[in-house]
Amino acid sequence: MKIICLAENTASRDGIDAEHGLSLYIEGAGKKILFDMGQSDLFMRNAEKLKVDLSQVDIVVLSHGHYDHGGGLAAFLEVNSKAPVHMSRYAFLPYYNGREKYIGLDTSLSSNGRIVFTDGEVDISDGITLYPFSAVTLRRPVLSGGLNKKVDGAFVPDDFLHEQYMMIRENGKSVLVSGCSHRGIYNIVTSFTPDVLIGGFHFSKLPLDGTLVKYAEELAGQNTDYYTCHCTGEGQFEFMRAHMGRLHYLSGGDVLLL
């Protein structure tokens, strides 16, 4: 299995640009997969530099309905004429950071015929399964962190119904890909117990203290290798790495072979 990070908050090589967002190109289970599309067309420009032909992508998965993961959707639909885009049926609801900043998707795309709305667990190809938020057992509480959705004109804490996770099973190995892990990274890893987990931990606003040490030790106690990025936070990653032997960072331009 090959994973190429097309866009992330950081870049690991000259010529690759960075932005707050995430986009991964994955070759696995016999398919070419695009997982998230960053917040702009930057992932496409980086893909060209990395010799990734996005017109040949077979499947697209959107992890959740935030702009920094689905902002490049319109651009992708122009360069690829065949790949279905799998996203939660809740993905186009109005999401906000606080009450001022809209962080949702471009709702004008909601009627595009290429979009496949998911609602529950679904096998989208042999060896590739999407799991909804409800597949995650909440062993630890989930906090909205100031993220909201607008319902009947009122702001309410985001419950992350729009989040989904992709599991790829190949050659006896299970790889789970999660965009931001809003449902709680510990909840997610203990619910699916993958061999490898790729994605953000949503720790970037957490202080570097004993609480983060506890989170790191809990994650280290699972039989999983972690490749994290984006919303984990660079400082938080470095802090946690001292307590986790199998924690790695995935930057824009990195190529991971599993």
VOPAGU-2260 file (C-alpha; in pm, 1 decimal, decimal comma):
REM VOPAGU-2260
SITE   aa  ch    i         X         Y         Z
SITE  MET   A    0       0,0       0,0       0,0
SITE  LYS   A    1     125,4     347,1     -89,1
SITE  ILE   A    2      15,7     671,8      77,1
SITE  ILE   A    3     129,2    1010,0     -56,8
SITE  CYS   A    4      49,3    1320,7     143,6
SITE  LEU   A    5     -64,8    1576,8    -113,5
SITE  ALA   A    6    -147,8    1856,6     130,5
SITE  GLU   A    7     -93,3    1919,1     498,8
SITE  ASN   A    8      -6,2    2201,6     738,9
SITE  THR   A    9     362,7    2137,5     673,4
SITE  ALA   A   10     577,7    2025,9     380,3
SITE  SER   A   11     877,9    1793,9     390,0
SITE  ARG   A   12    1048,0    1887,0      64,0
SITE  ASP   A   13    1126,7    2188,0    -150,9
SITE  GLY   A   14     862,3    2280,3    -407,6
SITE  ILE   A   15     572,6    2133,3    -211,6
SITE  ASP   A   16     337,0    2393,7     -67,1
SITE  ALA   A   17     152,2    2371,5     264,6
SITE  GLU   A   18    -182,9    2489,0     397,0
SITE  HIS   A   19    -403,7    2419,6     697,2
SITE  GLY   A   20    -578,3    2110,2     566,5
SITE  LEU   A   21    -532,3    1751,4     461,1
SITE  SER   A   22    -532,5    1548,3     140,8
SITE  LEU   A   23    -398,4    1195,7      94,7
SITE  TYR   A   24    -353,2     988,2    -221,4
SITE  ILE   A   25    -367,2     615,1    -150,7
SITE  GLU   A   26    -303,9     310,6    -365,3
SITE  GLY   A   27    -450,5      11,1    -187,0
SITE  ALA   A   28    -684,8    -285,5    -232,0
SITE  GLY   A   29    -646,8    -247,8    -607,5
SITE  LYS   A   30    -780,3     109,6    -614,1
SITE  LYS   A   31    -649,0     463,7    -646,0
SITE  ILE   A   32    -811,8     663,2    -367,3
SITE  LEU   A   33    -822,6    1031,9    -281,8
SITE  PHE   A   34    -895,8    1088,9      86,3
SITE  ASP   A   35    -987,6    1454,0     150,8
SITE  MET   A   36    -899,1    1749,4     -69,9
SITE  GLY   A   37    -756,6    2020,7     153,9
SITE  GLN   A   38    -906,5    2370,3     153,1
SITE  SER   A   39    -809,8    2475,1    -201,3
SITE  ASP   A   40    -662,5    2339,7    -522,7
SITE  LEU   A   41    -318,8    2324,0    -358,4
SITE  PHE   A   42    -342,0    1943,4    -335,3
SITE  MET   A   43    -376,5    1931,5    -714,8
SITE  ARG   A   44     -69,7    2147,0    -770,1
SITE  ASN   A   45     130,7    1933,2    -530,7
SITE  ALA   A   46      -2,1    1616,1    -694,7
SITE  GLU   A   47     137,4    1730,3   -1028,4
SITE  LYS   A   48     478,6    1789,4    -871,5
SITE  LEU   A   49     462,1    1446,4    -706,2
SITE  LYS   A   50     368,2    1275,0   -1036,3
SITE  VAL   A   51      20,9    1175,6    -912,7
SITE  ASP   A   52    -238,3    1173,1   -1191,1
SITE  LEU   A   53    -564,3    1271,4   -1020,8
SITE  SER   A   54    -762,9    1205,3   -1337,4
SITE  GLN   A   55    -702,8     833,9   -1272,4
SITE  VAL   A   56    -839,6     831,5    -916,0
SITE  ASP   A   57   -1107,7     562,0    -878,3
SITE  ILE   A   58   -1264,9     656,3    -543,7
SITE  VAL   A   59   -1288,4     972,6    -334,6
SITE  VAL   A   60   -1367,5     975,5      36,4
SITE  LEU   A   61   -1442,9    1291,0     233,3
SITE  SER   A   62   -1379,5    1240,3     603,8
SITE  HIS   A   63   -1615,0    1516,5     722,9
SITE  GLY   A   64   -1784,4    1835,4     618,3
SITE  HIS   A   65   -1520,9    2099,8     699,1
SITE  TYR   A   66   -1362,5    2333,9     446,0
SITE  ASP   A   67   -1003,0    2228,9     520,4
SITE  HIS   A   68   -1083,8    1876,3     401,8
SITE  GLY   A   69   -1340,3    1940,1     127,7
SITE  GLY   A   70   -1252,3    2286,0      -1,1
SITE  GLY   A   71   -1084,9    2139,1    -308,6
SITE  LEU   A   72   -1387,5    1935,0    -415,4
SITE  ALA   A   73   -1496,3    2161,1    -701,5
SITE  ALA   A   74   -1143,9    2167,6    -843,7
SITE  PHE   A   75   -1117,5    1789,0    -827,1
SITE  LEU   A   76   -1447,5    1737,1   -1009,1
SITE  GLU   A   77   -1307,3    1937,5   -1300,2
SITE  VAL   A   78    -997,7    1720,0   -1347,5
SITE  ASN   A   79   -1153,9    1379,8   -1278,3
SITE  SER   A   80   -1468,1    1271,8   -1463,5
SITE  LYS   A   81   -1528,6     927,8   -1313,8
SITE  ALA   A   82   -1459,9     888,3    -941,1
SITE  PRO   A   83   -1759,8     881,7    -705,9
SITE  VAL   A   84   -1722,3    1104,7    -399,3
SITE  HIS   A   85   -1834,7     931,9     -80,4
SITE  MET   A   86   -1936,8    1159,2     205,6
SITE  SER   A   87   -2175,7    1150,7     498,9
SITE  ARG   A   88   -2531,2    1261,0     435,1
SITE  TYR   A   89   -2467,4    1522,4     704,2
SITE  ALA   A   90   -2161,9    1670,0     529,0
SITE  PHE   A   91   -2334,1    1976,5     381,0
SITE  LEU   A   92   -2492,6    2102,4     703,7
SITE  PRO   A   93   -2378,7    2451,2     813,6
SITE  TYR   A   94   -2072,4    2414,8    1037,2
SITE  TYR   A   95   -1901,1    2696,3    1224,9
SITE  ASN   A   96   -1595,9    2765,8    1435,8
SITE  GLY   A   97   -1764,5    2958,1    1714,1
SITE  ARG   A   98   -2048,6    3167,8    1573,0
SITE  GLU   A   99   -1866,2    3386,0    1323,8
SITE  LYS   A  100   -1653,0    3167,8    1099,0
SITE  TYR   A  101   -1829,3    2935,3     854,4
SITE  ILE   A  102   -1615,4    2623,8     811,9
SITE  GLY   A  103   -1855,8    2408,7     608,9
SITE  LEU   A  104   -1852,7    2304,0     245,8
SITE  ASP   A  105   -1968,0    2484,3     -67,2
SITE  THR   A  106   -2335,4    2387,7     -58,5
SITE  SER   A  107   -2375,9    2456,1    -431,1
SITE  LEU   A  108   -2201,0    2121,9    -486,5
SITE  SER   A  109   -2454,0    1921,1    -285,2
SITE  SER   A  110   -2660,1    1826,7    -591,7
SITE  ASN   A  111   -2363,8    1709,6    -799,1
SITE  GLY   A  112   -2439,6    1366,2    -942,2
SITE  ARG   A  113   -2093,4    1231,7    -855,6
SITE  ILE   A  114   -2160,3    1257,8    -481,2
SITE  VAL   A  115   -2260,5     939,6    -301,2
SITE  PHE   A  116   -2407,2    1009,0      40,9
SITE  THR   A  117   -2328,9     749,9     305,3
SITE  ASP   A  118   -2537,9     661,8     606,3
SITE  GLY   A  119   -2390,6     376,6     805,6
SITE  GLU   A  120   -2123,7     118,6     735,1
SITE  VAL   A  121   -2066,6      54,1     366,0
SITE  ASP   A  122   -1819,9    -149,5     160,9
SITE  ILE   A  123   -1724,3      77,0    -126,9
SITE  SER   A  124   -1489,3    -178,6    -285,7
SITE  ASP   A  125   -1333,7    -513,2    -199,3
SITE  GLY   A  126   -1119,3    -451,3     106,6
SITE  ILE   A  127   -1234,5     -89,5     155,9
SITE  THR   A  128   -1501,5      -7,1     413,7
SITE  LEU   A  129   -1639,6     324,2     536,3
SITE  TYR   A  130   -1756,5     345,5     895,4
SITE  PRO   A  131   -1983,9     617,1    1037,3
SITE  PHE   A  132   -1947,3     811,4    1362,5
SITE  SER   A  133   -2183,9     565,4    1529,2
SITE  ALA   A  134   -1931,1     282,8    1487,3
SITE  VAL   A  135   -1711,1     454,0    1745,9
SITE  THR   A  136   -1769,5     351,3    2107,6
SITE  LEU   A  137   -1728,3     654,6    2333,4
SITE  ARG   A  138   -1498,2     529,5    2606,6
SITE  ARG   A  139   -1386,7     887,3    2665,6
SITE  PRO   A  140   -1609,4    1198,3    2643,0
SITE  VAL   A  141   -1607,4    1403,2    2322,9
SITE  LEU   A  142   -1590,6    1781,2    2345,4
SITE  SER   A  143   -1686,3    2011,3    2060,0
SITE  GLY   A  144   -1391,7    2244,9    2121,9
SITE  GLY   A  145   -1594,3    2548,1    2014,4
SITE  LEU   A  146   -1707,0    2388,6    1688,6
SITE  ASN   A  147   -2077,6    2430,3    1616,7
SITE  LYS   A  148   -2346,1    2356,5    1364,8
SITE  LYS   A  149   -2647,1    2572,8    1290,4
SITE  VAL   A  150   -2986,5    2409,7    1340,5
SITE  ASP   A  151   -3308,7    2606,2    1279,7
SITE  GLY   A  152   -3115,4    2930,7    1309,9
SITE  ALA   A  153   -2952,7    2840,5    1641,5
SITE  PHE   A  154   -2592,4    2737,7    1710,4
SITE  VAL   A  155   -2546,8    2404,5    1886,7
SITE  PRO   A  156   -2226,4    2211,4    1962,6
SITE  ASP   A  157   -2115,4    1995,4    1672,0
SITE  ASP   A  158   -2183,8    1627,8    1743,0
SITE  PHE   A  159   -1972,8    1523,4    1442,1
SITE  LEU   A  160   -2240,7    1308,4    1282,6
SITE  HIS   A  161   -2073,7    1400,5     953,4
SITE  GLU   A  162   -1747,3    1222,9    1035,7
SITE  GLN   A  163   -1656,7     888,4     877,2
SITE  TYR   A  164   -1350,6     664,6     868,5
SITE  MET   A  165   -1199,1     449,1     595,1
SITE  MET   A  166   -1055,7     104,2     663,9
SITE  ILE   A  167    -839,5     -65,8     402,3
SITE  ARG   A  168    -761,7    -433,6     449,9
SITE  GLU   A  169    -484,4    -573,0     235,0
SITE  ASN   A  170    -230,9    -854,2     272,0
SITE  GLY   A  171    -346,3    -931,8     623,6
SITE  LYS   A  172    -299,9    -573,1     744,5
SITE  SER   A  173    -568,5    -320,7     844,3
SITE  VAL   A  174    -509,9      51,4     787,4
SITE  LEU   A  175    -760,0     303,3     923,1
SITE  VAL   A  176    -763,5     656,9     780,4
SITE  SER   A  177    -928,3     934,8     982,5
SITE  GLY   A  178    -938,5    1301,8     887,4
SITE  CYS   A  179    -951,6    1482,3    1222,0
SITE  SER   A  180   -1072,2    1217,8    1469,3
SITE  HIS   A  181   -1326,3    1454,1    1625,3
SITE  ARG   A  182   -1495,0    1158,9    1793,1
SITE  GLY   A  183   -1178,4    1112,0    1997,5
SITE  ILE   A  184    -862,3     939,4    1877,4
SITE  TYR   A  185    -862,9     697,0    2172,8
SITE  ASN   A  186   -1226,9     612,0    2108,9
SITE  ILE   A  187   -1150,4     552,0    1742,7
SITE  VAL   A  188    -842,2     335,0    1781,8
SITE  THR   A  189   -1001,5     118,5    2051,0
SITE  SER   A  190   -1317,6      76,3    1843,8
SITE  PHE   A  191   -1137,9     -43,4    1529,3
SITE  THR   A  192    -800,5    -175,1    1660,5
SITE  PRO   A  193    -619,8    -123,9    1327,7
SITE  ASP   A  194    -259,7    -223,0    1263,6
SITE  VAL   A  195    -197,2     130,4    1134,2
SITE  LEU   A  196    -388,5     454,0    1194,0
SITE  ILE   A  197    -333,9     758,1     971,8
SITE  GLY   A  198    -484,6    1096,6    1052,6
SITE  GLY   A  199    -508,8    1397,1    1279,7
SITE  PHE   A  200    -560,1    1369,0    1655,4
SITE  HIS   A  201    -723,6    1711,6    1704,0
SITE  PHE   A  202    -484,2    1795,8    1987,7
SITE  SER   A  203    -340,2    2122,2    1850,3
SITE  LYS   A  204    -507,1    2340,5    2114,9
SITE  LEU   A  205    -411,6    2121,7    2409,8
SITE  PRO   A  206    -139,5    2238,3    2652,4
SITE  LEU   A  207     179,8    2037,7    2677,9
SITE  ASP   A  208     112,2    1892,1    3020,9
SITE  GLY   A  209      22,9    1576,1    3208,7
SITE  THR   A  210    -311,7    1538,9    3032,9
SITE  LEU   A  211    -137,5    1506,8    2697,7
SITE  VAL   A  212     107,9    1260,0    2852,6
SITE  LYS   A  213    -187,8    1048,6    2964,4
SITE  TYR   A  214    -338,8    1057,3    2613,8
SITE  ALA   A  215      -4,0     956,5    2463,9
SITE  GLU   A  216      38,5     667,1    2704,8
SITE  GLU   A  217    -315,2     543,3    2639,5
SITE  LEU   A  218    -254,0     546,3    2264,5
SITE  ALA   A  219      84,1     378,5    2308,0
SITE  GLY   A  220     -90,0      98,1    2492,5
SITE  GLN   A  221    -269,6      -6,5    2174,3
SITE  ASN   A  222    -108,2    -240,8    1922,1
SITE  THR   A  223    -117,1      25,2    1649,0
SITE  ASP   A  224     136,9     227,4    1452,3
SITE  TYR   A  225      36,0     594,8    1418,4
SITE  TYR   A  226     109,0     834,8    1132,3
SITE  THR   A  227     -37,6    1164,0    1239,9
SITE  CYS   A  228     -67,0    1507,9    1081,7
SITE  HIS   A  229    -272,0    1827,0    1040,9
SITE  CYS   A  230    -477,5    1900,5    1355,0
SITE  THR   A  231    -250,9    1709,9    1595,6
SITE  GLY   A  232     -20,9    2011,4    1623,7
SITE  GLU   A  233     354,5    2007,4    1564,9
SITE  GLY   A  234     436,5    2095,4    1924,3
SITE  GLN   A  235     192,1    1838,1    2054,8
SITE  PHE   A  236     341,7    1574,6    1825,5
SITE  GLU   A  237     694,8    1640,1    1947,3
SITE  PHE   A  238     576,1    1635,3    2308,9
SITE  MET   A  239     385,5    1308,1    2266,5
SITE  ARG   A  240     663,8    1136,4    2075,5
SITE  ALA   A  241     866,8    1110,3    2395,9
SITE  HIS   A  242     590,5     886,8    2533,1
SITE  MET   A  243     502,2     693,6    2217,4
SITE  GLY   A  244     746,6     468,2    2038,4
SITE  ARG   A  245     532,3     418,4    1728,3
SITE  LEU   A  246     429,0     776,3    1651,8
SITE  HIS   A  247     532,3     934,4    1321,1
SITE  TYR   A  248     448,3    1259,0    1139,5
SITE  LEU   A  249     312,5    1272,0     783,8
SITE  SER   A  250     394,2    1597,8     602,8
SITE  GLY   A  251     306,3    1725,9     257,6
SITE  GLY   A  252     525,6    1545,4       4,4
SITE  ASP   A  253     588,8    1239,0     222,6
SITE  VAL   A  254     548,9     894,7      65,7
SITE  LEU   A  255     458,3     610,3     299,8
SITE  LEU   A  256     484,5     244,2     198,9
SITE  LEU   A  257     305,8      -9,0     417,6
